[in-house]
Amino acid sequence: MVGYPLMVKASEGGGGKGIRRVEKREDLATALLQVQTEVVGSPVFLMQLFSGGRHLEVQVLADQHGHVTTLNGRDCSIQRRHQKIIEEGPPVIADSDTLEKMERAAASLARAVGYVGVGTVEYLYRDG
């Protein structure tokens, strides 16, 4: 059970499209239809609303030989209508140990799924 409030999010959404906040059950069907219409064919998932957190990201670069590296993280929390306005790096909200753990986790994830290319691992972060 996810509970309310929740977010309806298209896996392939971005740029503020394919995401809706839902406060109560009666609004879920409408939000789901809106998300499916904005990002046609994308898998859609529900997640509990995470209030008071920061949107941190780690860039991952991986090649077909299993080499994976990460770039410094960035804070993408300044948004308007779920679209990033500013990406600040490195993030100042998390300490260096936490950022290093996030980078190692991002690299491990890329290796585990055999990722090849340049991509982003996103985190919802709240201190404490």
N, C-alpha and C positions, 0 to 999 in steps of 0.2 A: 504494500500500500504506500503510495507516494504522499498523499495528503495535499491539502490546499494551504496557501497558494502554491501553484506550480507553474512551470514553464513548458510550453509545447514547442518543440524545436525540430526543424528539418535537419537531418544529418548533413545535407549538402547545401544548406542555406548559408548566407553570409551577407555582409553589407546591409544589415538591418532587415533582410527579408527572411521569411520562414521562421519567425519566432514570435510567440504570443504569451503574455502573462494571463493566467486564469485564476480568479479569486474564488469561484464556487462552481460546483458540479454542473449547474444549469448552463454555464458558459463554455463548457468543454467542447461540445460538438461544433459550435460555431468557430471557435479558435482552431480546432483541428482542420476543419474545412478550409479556413483562410490559409493556414500553413501549407496544406496540400495543394492549394491553387497557386500559391506563390512559387513553390519549388516542386514542380510536377515530377512525379516518379521517385522522389527522394524518400528514403526511410525516415520515419518520424518517431521521436521518442519523447517521453515525459520525464521531467526531473523536478524534484522539489526546489522551490525558490530558495536561493542562497543569499540571504541579506547581509549587508555589511562587509562583504568580501571584496577582494581585488581580483582583477583579471590579469594574470601573469602568463607569459608565453616564453617558450624556449624554441629557437630555430634549430632544426636538425638537418644535417647534410649526410647522405649515405650513398655509397656506390654499390655496384653489382658484385664486388669482391668482399663485402661484409665490413668495409671500413665505414665507421660512423663517427662524426664529430658534431659538436654543438657550438652554437654561438652564444654569447652572453644573453641572459634573459632580458625581457622588457615588460614594462607595466603598461597595459592597454586599457586601463580602467576609465579613462576619460572618454565617455561615449555620449552620443545623442541618438535616441531612438535605436538603441542596440547596435550602433555603428561606431567603430573606433574613430576618434578625432585625432588623438595624439598617442604615439607609442614612445614611451620614455625608457631609455636604457642607460645603464643597468637599473633595475628596480631598486628603490631605496627603502621600500616598505619591509623587505625580508632581509635577514642577516646573511652573510656570505656562506655560512654552513648550509642554510636552507636552500639557497640558490644552487650550490654545488650538488646537493641531493636531487634537486629538480632536474638539473642537467644530466646527471647520471641516470636518473629514472627515464628521461626522455630518450637517451641513447639506448638504454636497455629495451625500451619499447620498440624502437626502430629495428633493432637487431632481432627481437623476438618475432616480429611479423614479416621480416625480410624486406623491409622498406628500402626502396631505391629512389632517390631524388632529393629535393629540398622541400621541407615541410615544417609544420609548426605543431608542437605539443602544447596544449592550453591547460592552464590550472586555474581553479578557483581557490584563492588563498585568503585565509583569515589568521592573523597572528593570535597564537594561544589556542 
